[in-house]
Amino acid sequence: CQDTAYETVKILPEFRFWIPNSFSPDHNELNDVFKPVTYGISNYSFEIFNSWGQLIFKTKNTEEGWNGTYKNLESPQGTYIWKVSYRNQVTDKTEEKAGHLLLFRSP
């Protein structure tokens, strides 16, 4: 007795969003750049603001992160605000996230 069955299987892309809470751009190749870890997103925008609300970094490239400088000068140690928006490819919805980070400089 033979039988054949067909079923459509939809494989969704993987989605992942993770962002650290601090970094130390001291040129030791460890935590020198601040950026989210993302998979399964599109229409990406990533921004960093100083404590006065001034935009000091912006990118639409998921591979580019902030190196702790503004206008080619080292930004001081302290707390900064980040904002990310993207389209989640699994849910097909636009999502926005925001938070703060600590830029740490070694003495």
N, C-alpha and C positions, 0 to 999 in steps of 0.2 A: 504494500500500500504506500504510495507516494503522495506527498503533499508539499505545497509551496505557499509561503506567507510573505507579505511585504509590509513594511512599516517605515514611515519616514522618521528619522532620528535627527533632531536639531541639536547641534553642539554649540552652546553659547561660548563666546570668548571669556577668558578669565578676567576678573576684575580684582584689582588690589590698589589700595591707597594707604600709604603710611608716611608719616613725617616725623622727624626727630624733634626734640625740644631744645637742643643746644648744639653748638659747634665751636671749634677753635681753629681759626684760620692762621696757623703759625708755621705753615710751610714744611710740616713734618710728614706729609702725605697721609695723615690720619685726621678725618673730620675737617678737612680744609675748605669744603664747599657745603653749603646748606641747600638741600633740595629734597622734594618729596620722592618717594619710590612709588611708581605708578605702573599699572598694567590695565589694558582694556579701556582706555579713555581716548577721547578726541576733543577738539575745540578747547584746548588747554590754555589757561592763563595763570601765571604765578607772579605775585607782587610782594615786595617787602617795603614796610613803612618804618620810619624812625618814630621816636616817642612824641614828636610834634605832629605826626600824621603826614609827613612829607614822603612822597613816593621816592625811594632810593634805588629800587631794582625792579625790573619787569622783564618777563620772557614769555614766549609762547612755545618754547622748545622744551620738551620733557627731559632732555639730556643736559640742559643748562641749569646751573645753580648759582647762588650768590656766593661770592668769594670774600665777603666782609669789607668791601670797599665801596666808596661813593665818590664819583668824579676823580678816580685814580688815587684817592687818599684812603688810608685805613680808617674804618669806622670805629668809634670807641667801644670798649666793652660795655655791655648793657643789654637791656631788653628791647626787642624789636617785634613788630606785628607782621604776620604773614597772612595772605589771602589767596585762595586758589579757587578757580572755577573750571569745570570740565563737563563733558558729556559722558556719562557712564554708558559704555557700549552694551552692557548686559541688560540694564533697565531702560535704556534709551532716554534717560532723563538728564537734564542739566542739574548739577549739584554745585553748591558753594560751601567752602569751609574756611574758617579763619581761626587764628590762634596766636600765640606768642612764642618767641624763642629767645634763648640767651646766647649772645656772642661773648665768648670767653677768650681773653688774651692772657698768655703767660707773662709773668713779670720778667 
